[in-house]
Amino acid sequence: MGNEKLRATPAARSLAHRMGVDLNAIVGSGYKGRIHAEDVAEFSYEKAGGITPLAKKIAESFGLDTSTIQGTGFRGKITRADVAAVLGDRYYPNLEAIVDPFTLTTKTATPSAAPAAAPAAKPAAPAASPAAPTAPEGGVEIVPMNMMRRVIAKRMSDSYFSAPTFVLNYEVDMYEATKLRKQLLEPIKEKTGKKLTVTDIISIAVVRTLMNHPYINATLSPDGSQIELHHYVNLAMAVGMDEGLLVPVVHGAEKLGLVDLMLRLKDITERAVGKKLTPADQEGSTFTISNLGMYGVESFTSIINQPNSAILSIAGTKEMPVVRNGEVVIRPIMKMSLTSDHRVINGLAAAKFMQELKATLESPLPLLV
């Protein structure tokens, strides 16, 4: 059973064993620090420390340096209560201020003075309350959020509300890329037993292009004071399932050729669907691709998978009339968009990356060199 002094539920121990997580490294959220399954799941997705969005807004409004605050939240995260404790009377001046945590505006409480001898008021007749609306029978089903969905909801909310983003949209002529795939399909299948997809070609093009645009492949430090430029590409691929979303990572993708990258992508995707990923398989990404093209999606915008600074959204490919050499021809056109964190990436850098990626996909032969 492991360490007998460690307080953990059977479900937490079982999940930790499957995910390869050391329970001794987890701070439990239960009674007397007991570790629950939710603590194990969140531990594999989140870094220790950090600060909640609300606590960060309050600290910034008071000009407070949070680097010296000891967080009391889950795994040492700084909460609103921690910031309020440091601010003291500035946050609750003489207990006569009411701070609205959503607008960060302060209102002074002005209790009204009661008369010395107020006559007893007659009790008001109770107003007839309107009948509460009722839902049609069988019209509402309450489905509790599973562990994976709760973690996703938290991470996506943190990303959406903390990063100022902008989106660039491009159309790519996939004629040459689809032609290359058809030429390579049988030779690669005979050699590996696996089927080459357009996603594999897009992925190798993304990796090669990222090496020329370090800010697109960068990470903002937790305190927001430094930008980490990576000289490697850990490529993450969003894998959707009915119960949630996993984002497994191919580490060192810049060292791989087309076939090796294809095999690695298929391996992590299959293990994601089979729920056989380890924590290491989901950590350390520097850039993410989300592809919904196989579902006929014409265009969409993804939320950044932090701590990445950008994410590429791949939509479907559709036969469309375009002008080539003064003539209207039908070509397979794919739409893609890049969501970027404006704290790290400016519009020009994002546009240059997308311009080169588009050119690479429209002339993909150099990817084989």
Secondary structure, 3 states (H helix, E strand, C coil): CCCCCCCECHHHHHHHHHHCCCHHHCCCCCHHHCECHHHHHHHCCCCCCCECHHHHHHHHHCCCCHHHCCCCCHHHCECHHHHHHHHHHHCCHHHCEEEECCCCEEEECCCCCCCCCCCCCCCCCCCCCCCCCCCCCCCCCCCCCCHHHHHHHHHHHHHHHHCCEEEEEEEEECHHHHHHHHHHHHHHHHHHCCCCCHHHHHHHHHHHHHCCCCCCCCEECCCCCCEECCCCCCEEECEEECCEEECCEECCHHHCCHHHHHHHHHHHHHHHHCCCCCHHHHCCCCEEEEECHHHCCCCCCCCCCCCECEEEEEEEEEEEEEEECCEEEEEEEEEEEEEEECCCCCHHHHHHHHHHHHHHHHCCHHHHC
